[in-house]
Amino acid sequence: MMKYLSKDLSLRLDEGLCIGCKLCAVVCPHGVFTIENQKAHIADRDACMECGACALNCPVNAIAVNSGVGCAEAIINGLLTGKETCCGGDDCCCAPKAS
């Protein structure tokens, strides 16, 4: 799996605010989050592409990330390699899910 901007990642999780809804783990395209003891945890920080799907879908704002850079990188890599990326459009992992 590709690793992204690990030393400069903006991803932050406030486990104290987390209500264990699991949306971050569901929407993350790279499995960055796990749910343990009914709380989200960052399992693989280096896999985060900063798409923002987790933060957009967190109902209690326990997750913060400066989205854009990683998502743009994924789109560019997809164009260069010919592989599809989910970044962009209403069915994207980065689009907020309806409640």
N, CA, C and O of each residue as an XYZ file, in Angstrom:
396
protein
N       0.833     -1.177      0.000
C       0.000      0.000      0.000
C       0.883      1.247      0.000
O       1.957      1.279      0.601
N       0.396      2.250     -0.684
C       1.126      3.508     -0.765
C       1.070      4.234      0.574
O       0.036      4.222      1.241
N       2.143      4.848      0.963
C       2.186      5.676      2.160
C       2.203      7.129      1.709
O       2.709      7.441      0.631
N       1.659      8.004      2.517
C       1.478      9.378      2.106
C       2.419     10.338      2.839
O       3.629     10.110      2.855
N       1.910     11.365      3.421
C       2.703     12.470      3.952
C       2.942     12.315      5.452
O       2.699     13.256      6.208
N       3.404     11.169      5.890
C       3.374     10.809      7.303
C       3.971     11.841      8.249
O       3.382     12.105      9.297
N       5.090     12.424      7.930
C       5.698     13.350      8.892
C       4.968     14.684      8.957
O       5.131     15.425      9.926
N       4.186     14.997      7.968
C       3.479     16.270      7.933
C       1.968     16.122      8.028
O       1.242     17.068      7.722
N       1.477     14.964      8.444
C       0.040     14.733      8.491
C      -0.657     15.669      9.465
O      -0.162     15.941     10.558
N      -1.806     16.150      9.045
C      -2.603     17.035      9.892
C      -3.671     16.269     10.667
O      -4.395     16.871     11.461
N      -3.787     14.979     10.462
C      -4.829     14.167     11.094
C      -4.725     14.199     12.614
O      -3.671     13.917     13.183
N      -5.841     14.547     13.264
C      -5.918     14.576     14.716
C      -7.216     13.914     15.152
O      -8.260     14.122     14.535
N      -7.152     13.117     16.216
C      -8.327     12.454     16.770
C      -8.406     12.752     18.259
O      -7.449     12.516     18.997
N      -9.544     13.268     18.697
C      -9.787     13.494     20.118
C     -10.629     12.317     20.607
O     -11.853     12.322     20.477
N      -9.963     11.311     21.168
C     -10.656     10.104     21.600
C     -11.675     10.401     22.695
O     -12.640      9.653     22.850
N     -11.482     11.470     23.452
C     -12.437     11.849     24.484
C     -13.789     12.269     23.924
O     -14.814     12.086     24.580
N     -13.800     12.826     22.726
C     -15.049     13.234     22.077
C     -15.712     12.087     21.326
O     -16.912     12.143     21.058
N     -14.964     11.062     20.988
C     -15.462      9.956     20.166
C     -16.613      9.234     20.864
O     -16.539      8.930     22.054
N     -17.691      8.960     20.096
C     -18.844      8.233     20.628
C     -18.912      6.806     20.091
O     -19.871      6.084     20.364
N     -17.900      6.397     19.330
C     -17.846      5.027     18.832
C     -18.829      4.695     17.731
O     -19.246      3.544     17.607
N     -19.206      5.667     16.934
C     -20.189      5.431     15.865
C     -19.624      4.600     14.710
O     -20.390      4.024     13.936
N     -18.314      4.531     14.585
C     -17.594      3.730     13.581
C     -17.593      4.328     12.172
O     -17.058      3.711     11.251
N     -18.179      5.510     11.985
C     -18.232      6.085     10.641
C     -16.838      6.334     10.069
O     -16.622      6.149      8.871
N     -15.894      6.751     10.908
C     -14.549      7.012     10.405
C     -13.932      5.743      9.815
O     -13.295      5.785      8.762
N     -14.125      4.626     10.497
C     -13.580      3.354     10.016
C     -14.291      2.891      8.747
O     -13.677      2.266      7.882
N     -15.577      3.196      8.637
C     -16.353      2.791      7.466
C     -15.958      3.589      6.230
O     -15.802      3.019      5.150
N     -15.794      4.916      6.376
C     -15.562      5.764      5.203
C     -14.095      5.899      4.803
O     -13.802      6.312      3.681
N     -13.178      5.561      5.692
C     -11.752      5.721      5.368
C     -11.338      4.731      4.284
O     -11.462      3.522      4.479
N     -10.849      5.221      3.144
C     -10.486      4.316      2.048
C      -9.189      3.537      2.291
O      -8.855      2.646      1.509
N      -8.461      3.854      3.352
C      -7.180      3.190      3.592
C      -7.064      2.525      4.956
O      -5.960      2.170      5.367
N      -8.161      2.348      5.660
C      -8.140      1.635      6.925
C      -7.285      2.286      7.997
O      -6.617      1.592      8.764
N      -7.299      3.600      8.058
C      -6.495      4.323      9.039
C      -7.026      4.094     10.461
O      -6.252      4.084     11.418
N      -8.338      3.911     10.595
C      -8.958      3.817     11.921
C      -9.371      2.396     12.274
O      -9.740      1.601     11.411
N      -9.298      2.099     13.571
C      -9.894      0.896     14.134
C     -10.790      1.348     15.286
O     -10.648      2.455     15.804
N     -11.695      0.490     15.668
C     -12.555      0.760     16.806
C     -12.204     -0.262     17.889
O     -12.319     -1.469     17.681
N     -11.779      0.239     19.032
C     -11.429     -0.611     20.162
C     -12.084     -0.037     21.404
O     -12.011      1.165     21.657
N     -12.730     -0.908     22.183
C     -13.427     -0.469     23.397
C     -14.395      0.671     23.106
O     -14.514      1.617     23.885
N     -15.076      0.568     21.988
C     -16.089      1.517     21.548
C     -15.567      2.941     21.364
O     -16.289      3.916     21.575
N     -14.294      3.041     20.967
C     -13.679      4.328     20.639
C     -12.828      4.155     19.385
O     -12.258      3.087     19.159
N     -12.744      5.192     18.581
C     -11.880      5.169     17.400
C     -10.431      5.345     17.823
O     -10.132      6.050     18.786
N      -9.548      4.703     17.098
C      -8.106      4.837     17.298
C      -7.447      4.937     15.929
O      -7.933      4.340     14.968
N      -6.371      5.667     15.826
C      -5.611      5.740     14.581
C      -4.699      4.522     14.549
O      -3.758      4.416     15.336
N      -4.989      3.605     13.631
C      -4.250      2.349     13.538
C      -3.059      2.443     12.593
O      -2.022      1.827     12.837
N      -3.202      3.215     11.510
C      -2.136      3.313     10.511
C      -2.048      4.736      9.991
O      -2.528      5.040      8.899
N      -1.440      5.595     10.773
C      -1.311      7.010     10.435
C      -0.657      7.215      9.069
O      -1.055      8.112      8.325
N       0.334      6.400      8.732
C       1.058      6.569      7.471
C       0.197      6.272      6.246
O       0.568      6.649      5.134
N      -0.935      5.611      6.423
C      -1.816      5.309      5.295
C      -2.783      6.450      4.995
O      -3.458      6.431      3.965
N      -2.858      7.439      5.877
C      -3.786      8.559      5.694
C      -3.372      9.407      4.492
O      -2.219      9.820      4.364
N      -4.355      9.656      3.610
C      -4.077     10.507      2.448
C      -4.727     11.881      2.609
O      -4.793     12.663      1.660
N      -5.203     12.163      3.816
C      -5.819     13.445      4.139
C      -6.985     13.796      3.218
O      -7.141     14.950      2.818
N      -7.798     12.802      2.884
C      -8.950     13.079      2.019
C     -10.050     13.812      2.765
O     -10.847     14.521      2.152
N     -10.104     13.649      4.089
C     -11.094     14.348      4.893
C     -12.393     13.603      5.107
O     -13.293     14.122      5.767
N     -12.520     12.395      4.567
C     -13.765     11.642      4.705
C     -14.111     11.402      6.166
O     -15.276     11.498      6.553
N     -13.122     11.095      6.970
C     -13.356     10.814      8.392
C     -13.919     12.040      9.095
O     -14.921     11.938      9.803
N     -13.297     13.185      8.913
C     -13.729     14.417      9.580
C     -15.103     14.867      9.089
O     -15.924     15.321      9.886
N     -15.357     14.746      7.802
C     -16.647     15.152      7.254
C     -17.785     14.300      7.780
O     -18.921     14.767      7.868
N     -17.498     13.064      8.128
C     -18.538     12.141      8.556
C     -18.618     11.951     10.063
O     -19.506     11.244     10.539
N     -17.732     12.553     10.815
C     -17.748     12.426     12.278
C     -18.846     13.323     12.850
O     -18.778     14.544     12.713
N     -19.856     12.730     13.490
C     -20.976     13.542     13.973
C     -20.652     14.408     15.188
O     -21.425     15.306     15.522
N     -19.521     14.155     15.858
C     -19.175     14.934     17.053
C     -17.884     15.731     16.881
O     -17.346     16.263     17.852
N     -17.391     15.814     15.655
C     -16.175     16.578     15.343
C     -14.968     16.148     16.177
O     -14.173     16.982     16.613
N     -14.841     14.843     16.390
C     -13.698     14.311     17.137
C     -12.454     14.196     16.259
O     -11.352     13.968     16.757
N     -12.640     14.355     14.949
C     -11.532     14.207     13.999
C     -11.320     15.518     13.257
O     -12.273     16.159     12.814
N     -10.073     15.899     13.131
C      -9.716     17.088     12.359
C      -8.602     16.702     11.391
O      -7.677     15.973     11.748
N      -8.703     17.196     10.177
C      -7.671     16.956      9.170
C      -7.759     18.081      8.138
O      -8.854     18.503      7.766
N      -6.625     18.554      7.689
C      -6.590     19.538      6.607
C      -6.667     18.770      5.303
O      -5.646     18.353      4.755
N      -7.876     18.586      4.809
C      -8.046     17.782      3.598
C      -7.638     18.558      2.360
O      -7.611     19.788      2.358
N      -7.331     17.839      1.334
C      -7.004     18.446      0.055
C      -5.704     17.957     -0.528
O      -5.688     17.475     -1.661
N      -4.619     18.061      0.200
C      -3.315     17.701     -0.346
C      -3.248     16.224     -0.678
O      -2.858     15.855     -1.786
N      -3.623     15.378      0.262
C      -3.570     13.936      0.036
C      -4.538     13.484     -1.025
O      -4.237     12.588     -1.814
N      -5.708     14.104     -1.048
C      -6.709     13.752     -2.040
C      -6.210     14.138     -3.431
O      -6.374     13.376     -4.384
N      -5.608     15.307     -3.550
C      -5.053     15.735     -4.836
C      -3.949     14.785     -5.276
O      -3.843     14.443     -6.454
N      -3.124     14.361     -4.315
C      -2.059     13.418     -4.637
C      -2.639     12.109     -5.152
O      -2.113     11.530     -6.102
N      -3.719     11.637     -4.534
C      -4.350     10.396     -4.970
C      -4.895     10.522     -6.391
O      -4.765      9.603     -7.199
N      -5.503     11.661     -6.683
C      -6.049     11.879     -8.032
C      -4.925     11.905     -9.064
O      -5.036     11.279    -10.118
N      -3.858     12.618     -8.769
C      -2.722     12.691     -9.700
C      -2.098     11.319     -9.903
O      -1.804     10.933    -11.034
N      -1.891     10.573     -8.808
C      -1.334      9.223     -8.934
C      -2.254      8.325     -9.740
O      -1.786      7.491    -10.516
N      -3.569      8.487     -9.564
C      -4.529      7.707    -10.336
C      -4.428      8.006    -11.823
O      -4.493      7.103    -12.656
N      -4.270      9.283    -12.145
C      -4.130      9.669    -13.548
C      -2.832      9.127    -14.154
O      -2.805      8.690    -15.305
N      -1.771      9.163    -13.369
C      -0.476      8.693    -13.868
C      -0.415      7.175    -14.022
O       0.221      6.658    -14.941
N      -1.084      6.471    -13.112
C      -1.027      4.999    -13.139
C      -2.198      4.370    -13.860
O      -2.172      3.178    -14.163
N      -3.237      5.162    -14.141
C      -4.422      4.629    -14.795
C      -5.373      3.935    -13.832
O      -6.349      3.319    -14.260
N      -5.096      4.029    -12.524
C      -5.967      3.406    -11.525
C      -7.042      4.395    -11.108
O      -6.819      5.605    -11.083
N      -8.231      3.850    -10.776
C      -9.328      4.703    -10.339
C      -9.092      5.202     -8.931
O      -8.484      4.517     -8.108
N      -9.571      6.388     -8.665
C      -9.548      6.942     -7.313
C     -10.958      7.333     -6.938
O     -11.766      7.677     -7.801
N     -11.254      7.281     -5.656
C     -12.605      7.645     -5.227
C     -12.733      9.137     -5.008
O     -13.844      9.622     -4.792
N     -11.659      9.875     -5.055
C     -11.711     11.302     -4.728
C     -12.417     12.096     -5.810
O     -11.954     12.179     -6.948
N     -13.536     12.671     -5.438
C     -14.305     13.497     -6.353
C     -15.668     12.897     -6.622
O     -15.780     11.704     -6.904
N     -16.683     13.697     -6.538
C     -18.036     13.254     -6.835
C     -18.834     12.914     -5.597
O     -18.290     12.795     -4.499
N     -20.131     12.760     -5.787
C     -21.042     12.524     -4.668
C     -20.887     11.141     -4.045
O     -21.198     10.970     -2.866
N     -20.419     10.154     -4.796
C     -20.272      8.802     -4.254
C     -18.886      8.564     -3.677
O     -18.519      7.427     -3.379
N     -18.137      9.608     -3.524
C     -16.758      9.525     -3.047
C     -16.709      9.285     -1.551
O     -17.624      9.653     -0.815
N     -15.634      8.666     -1.118
C     -15.405      8.483      0.321
C     -15.270      9.836      1.010
O     -15.484      9.946      2.217
N     -14.923     10.843      0.259
C     -14.667     12.167      0.827
C     -15.945     12.997      0.949
O     -15.919     14.074      1.545
N     -17.046     12.525      0.404
C     -18.297     13.279      0.484
C     -19.020     12.946      1.782
O     -19.044     11.783      2.186
N     -19.604     13.929      2.440
C     -20.326     13.649      3.686
C     -21.479     12.706      3.432
O     -22.181     12.828      2.428
N     -21.674     11.769      4.337
C     -22.783     10.821      4.228
C     -24.038     11.439      4.833
O     -23.966     12.202      5.797
N     -25.193     11.099      4.253
C     -26.458     11.601      4.798
C     -26.725     10.942      6.138
O     -26.443      9.757      6.317
N     -27.259     11.692      7.070
C     -27.549     11.148      8.408
C     -28.889     10.473      8.432
O     -29.302      9.957      9.470
